[in-house]
Amino acid sequence: MTNAASAAMHLTDYGNGDALKLVPTRNGFGTGLVEAGERDANVIAICADLSESTRMEAFSKRFPDRYVEIGVAEQMLVAMAAGLASVGKVPFIASYAMFNPGRSWEQVRTTMALNETNVKIAGAHAGVSVGPDGATHQAIEDIAIMRVIPKMTVVVPCDSVQTRKATLAVAARWGPTYLRFARAESAVITTEDTPFEVGVAQTFRDGDDVAIIACGILVYNALIAADELARDHGIACRVVNNHTIKPMDEAAVVAAARDCGAVVTVEEHQVHGGMGSRVAEILAAQQPVPIEFIGVQDRFGQSGAPTELVEHYGMGVTAIREATLRAHARKRAAR
């Protein structure tokens, strides 16, 4: 599969409100974990007292002899998994992302990654869209703290279908990995036929005026914004589903910037240190262009409805449209 594989022909009718399916990305993890367990007897699951919330419950019922409930002990969760990985198991460990990797970061760095163990962290309830749980439970710094760790793979799927595929892919792929997903219902924009490969970005919409590079559940918002910009302003946006934060598809990022001349990054995360920061690092070295960043602007979260919070923190369709118009204007001014 080539870099920035075009998957547009395998998307759902995401713009049709009547046909749009809303499914939490965590459901895709639960389904994928059971399938991974069926494919490989070495796949095991360890949970920190949140099996229903993280969707590990189905695995615990299907494979009770390969499931461990460790309780609220996230640091021990990582240490136990690293030990089991050292004897050939493929441990998936789950909690809210704020607690794992948040609370267990030192163990993740030293016990898990420094020793290059084959542990897979399932970071559930990430982003502000966890909603009413509020700032203490809203992991909006997790991409930053994980991508900086050497040897760590970081994957942020865009919907429940892709989360299932990502779970299967990381189970079969060796190495310490962080898989990030959300609690709230979100748009299903891919299908069973949409390709997925760790480290290979996907072009979900073609265009050469501005590239919108997005990850996670906000890829849907990016697509809707791109459709509206084409309709209202005649601006043709390329929308890239940049699901693998590390190792990022550098060729796809550079090609998008070169072809479009301006970039907008979109993520449900702090703008500092996240996916957009990595895109900027790549482009600063290889293809400098005007960049606008959509994400949380150096603030903590708060309680609220998921969609309300996404809008409040400037990650909705309108905010993406405005950022894209700014990037397009900057591109034109630089000519």
C-alpha positions in Angstrom: 0.0 0.0 0.0 1.4 3.4 -0.9 1.7 6.3 1.4 -1.4 8.5 1.9 -3.5 5.7 0.4 -6.8 7.1 -1.0 -9.7 5.6 0.9 -12.4 8.1 -0.3 -14.2 5.4 -2.3 -14.7 3.4 0.8 -16.4 6.0 3.1 -20.0 6.0 4.3 -22.5 8.6 3.2 -21.3 10.7 6.2 -23.0 13.9 5.0 -26.4 12.3 5.1 -27.8 13.0 8.6 -30.6 10.5 8.2 -28.1 7.7 7.3 -25.3 8.7 9.7 -24.5 6.0 12.3 -23.2 7.1 15.7 -21.1 4.5 17.6 -18.5 5.0 20.3 -15.0 4.2 19.2 -14.5 2.2 22.4 -17.0 -0.3 21.0 -14.7 -1.0 18.1 -11.9 -1.7 20.6 -14.0 -4.2 22.5 -15.0 -6.1 19.3 -11.4 -6.0 18.0 -10.0 -7.3 21.2 -12.2 -10.4 21.2 -11.2 -11.0 17.6 -7.5 -10.6 18.4 -8.0 -13.1 21.2 -9.6 -15.6 18.8 -6.7 -15.2 16.4 -3.9 -15.5 18.9 -4.0 -17.5 22.2 -1.2 -15.3 23.6 -3.4 -12.2 23.6 -4.5 -11.4 27.2 -6.4 -8.5 28.8 -5.7 -6.7 32.1 -8.0 -4.0 33.3 -8.0 -1.4 36.1 -11.5 -1.9 37.4 -13.2 -0.4 34.3 -14.0 -3.4 32.1 -17.5 -2.2 31.1 -16.4 1.4 30.4 -13.3 0.3 28.4 -15.2 -2.5 26.6 -12.9 -5.2 27.9 -15.9 -6.9 29.4 -16.7 -8.9 26.3 -13.1 -10.3 26.3 -13.4 -11.2 30.0 -16.5 -13.3 29.3 -15.1 -14.9 26.1 -11.7 -15.7 27.6 -12.0 -15.7 31.4 -8.7 -17.6 31.9 -6.9 -14.9 29.9 -8.4 -11.9 31.7 -7.1 -10.2 34.9 -8.9 -7.6 36.9 -6.2 -5.8 38.8 -8.3 -3.1 40.4 -7.4 0.6 40.7 -3.6 0.1 40.4 -2.6 1.6 37.1 1.2 1.5 37.8 1.0 -2.2 38.7 -1.1 -2.7 35.6 1.8 -1.7 33.4 4.4 -3.6 35.5 2.4 -6.8 35.4 1.8 -6.5 31.6 5.5 -5.9 31.0 6.4 -9.1 32.9 3.8 -11.2 31.0 5.1 -9.8 27.7 8.6 -10.9 28.6 7.4 -14.5 28.5 5.6 -14.2 25.2 2.1 -12.9 26.0 0.5 -10.0 24.1 -1.0 -8.0 26.9 -3.7 -5.3 26.3 -4.1 -3.1 29.4 -7.0 -0.7 29.8 -8.1 2.2 31.9 -9.1 5.8 31.2 -6.4 7.5 29.3 -6.0 10.1 32.1 -4.9 7.2 34.4 -3.1 5.0 32.0 -0.9 6.3 30.6 -1.4 9.5 32.7 -0.9 8.1 36.2 1.4 5.3 35.1 3.7 7.3 32.8 7.0 6.5 34.6 6.2 2.8 34.4 5.2 3.1 30.8 8.5 4.8 30.0 10.9 2.7 32.0 9.3 -0.8 32.5 7.4 -1.0 29.3 9.2 1.1 26.6 12.8 1.1 27.8 12.7 -2.7 27.8 10.8 -2.7 24.5 8.1 -5.0 25.7 5.1 -6.0 23.6 2.5 -4.3 25.7 -0.5 -2.5 24.2 -2.1 0.3 26.2 -5.8 1.0 25.5 -6.4 4.6 26.5 -10.2 5.0 26.8 -12.3 8.1 27.4 -9.7 10.4 25.8 -10.4 14.0 24.9 -12.9 16.5 26.1 -15.7 14.4 24.5 -15.7 12.2 27.6 -18.1 15.0 28.7 -19.6 15.3 32.2 -16.6 13.5 33.9 -14.8 16.9 33.7 -11.2 18.1 33.7 -9.8 15.4 36.0 -10.8 12.7 33.6 -10.3 14.4 30.2 -7.0 13.3 28.8 -6.0 16.0 26.4 -2.2 15.8 27.0 -1.8 12.0 26.4 -0.6 12.1 22.7 2.2 14.5 23.8 3.4 12.4 26.7 3.3 9.2 24.6 4.8 10.3 21.3 7.9 11.6 23.1 8.8 8.1 24.4 11.3 6.2 22.2 10.1 3.0 20.6 6.4 3.9 21.3 3.8 3.5 18.5 0.8 5.9 18.9 -2.5 5.2 17.0 -5.6 7.4 17.1 -8.4 5.8 14.9 -11.1 7.9 13.4 -14.3 5.8 14.2 -15.5 2.6 15.7 -14.9 0.5 12.5 -11.3 1.7 12.3 -10.7 1.2 16.0 -11.6 -2.5 15.5 -9.1 -2.7 12.7 -6.4 -0.8 14.6 -6.9 -3.2 17.6 -6.3 -6.2 15.4 -3.3 -4.5 13.6 -1.5 -3.5 16.8 -2.1 -7.0 18.3 -0.3 -8.5 15.3 2.4 -5.9 15.3 5.3 -6.2 17.7 6.3 -3.4 20.1 5.0 -1.1 22.8 1.9 0.7 21.6 -0.6 3.3 22.7 -4.1 3.0 21.2 -6.3 6.0 21.9 -10.1 6.1 21.7 -13.2 7.8 23.1 -16.3 7.3 25.2 -19.0 9.3 23.4 -20.9 8.3 20.3 -19.2 9.5 17.1 -19.8 9.3 13.4 -19.0 6.1 11.6 -17.3 7.3 8.4 -15.4 4.3 7.3 -16.6 0.9 6.1 -15.3 -2.7 6.4 -13.7 -2.1 2.9 -11.8 1.0 4.0 -8.1 0.1 4.1 -6.1 0.5 7.3 -2.4 0.1 8.0 -0.4 1.4 10.9 1.8 4.2 9.7 0.0 4.8 6.5 -2.2 8.0 6.4 -5.3 8.0 4.3 -6.7 10.6 1.9 -10.4 10.8 2.6 -11.1 13.8 0.3 -9.0 15.1 -2.6 -8.2 18.8 -3.1 -5.2 21.1 -3.8 -6.1 24.4 -2.0 -5.6 23.5 1.6 -4.8 20.2 3.4 -6.7 19.4 6.5 -4.8 16.8 8.4 -6.9 15.3 11.2 -7.0 12.4 13.6 -9.5 10.7 15.8 -13.2 11.5 15.9 -12.6 15.0 14.6 -11.9 13.6 11.1 -15.7 13.7 10.6 -15.8 17.4 11.5 -12.9 18.0 9.0 -14.8 16.3 6.2 -18.0 18.3 6.8 -16.0 21.5 7.0 -14.3 20.6 3.7 -17.6 19.9 2.0 -19.0 23.3 3.2 -15.8 25.2 2.0 -16.2 23.7 -1.4 -19.8 24.6 -1.6 -19.6 28.1 -0.1 -16.2 29.3 -1.2 -15.0 27.1 -4.0 -12.0 26.0 -1.8 -11.0 22.4 -2.6 -9.6 20.8 0.6 -7.6 17.6 0.9 -8.7 15.7 4.1 -6.0 13.4 5.4 -6.9 10.8 8.2 -3.5 10.9 10.0 -4.4 8.0 12.4 -0.8 7.1 13.2 0.9 9.8 15.2 4.0 7.7 15.6 5.5 6.6 13.3 3.8 9.4 11.3 3.5 9.0 7.5 6.0 11.8 6.7 5.7 11.3 3.0 1.9 11.9 3.1 2.3 15.0 5.3 4.9 16.5 3.0 3.0 15.6 -0.1 -0.2 17.3 1.3 1.8 20.4 2.1 3.6 20.5 -1.2 0.4 19.9 -3.3 -1.9 22.3 -1.3 0.5 25.0 -0.1 -1.2 25.4 3.3 -2.2 23.0 6.2 -4.7 22.9 9.0 -4.2 20.3 11.7 -7.2 19.0 13.7 -7.1 17.0 16.9 -9.0 16.5 20.1 -6.0 17.3 22.2 -3.8 20.2 23.3 -2.3 22.0 20.3 1.0 21.9 22.2 2.9 18.7 21.7 0.2 16.7 19.9 -0.4 15.5 16.3 -0.2 19.0 14.9 3.1 19.7 16.6 4.5 16.6 14.9 3.2 17.7 11.5 4.8 21.1 12.1 8.1 19.5 13.0 8.1 17.5 9.7 7.1 20.5 7.6 9.6 22.8 9.2 12.4 20.5 8.1 11.0 19.4 4.7 8.2 21.6 3.3 7.5 24.9 5.2 4.0 26.2 4.5 1.4 28.3 6.5 -0.1 26.1 9.2 -3.2 26.6 11.4 -3.8 24.4 14.5 -7.2 23.2 15.7 -7.2 21.7 19.2 -7.4 22.8 22.8 -5.6 26.0 23.3 -3.6 25.6 26.5 -6.6 25.1 28.8 -8.0 22.4 31.0 -11.4 20.7 30.2 -14.6 21.0 32.1 -17.9 19.2 32.5 -20.5 19.4 29.7 -22.1 17.5 26.9 -19.5 16.0 24.4 -20.7 18.0 21.4 -21.0 21.2 23.5 -17.4 20.8 24.7 -16.0 20.2 21.2 -17.6 23.4 20.1 -16.6 25.4 23.2 -12.9 24.4 22.8 -12.9 25.5 19.2 -12.8 22.1 17.5 -16.2 22.1 15.7 -16.9 22.5 12.0 -17.1 26.3 12.2 -13.7 26.6 13.8 -12.2 24.3 11.2 -13.8 26.3 8.4 -12.4 29.6 9.8 -8.9 28.1 10.3 -8.9 26.8 6.7 -9.9 30.2 5.4 -7.1 31.8 7.4 -4.6 29.2 6.0 -5.8 29.8 2.5 -5.5 33.6 2.9 -2.0 33.3 4.2 -1.0 31.0 1.3 -2.3 33.6 -1.2 -0.6 36.4 0.6 2.7 34.6 0.5 2.7 34.3 -3.3 
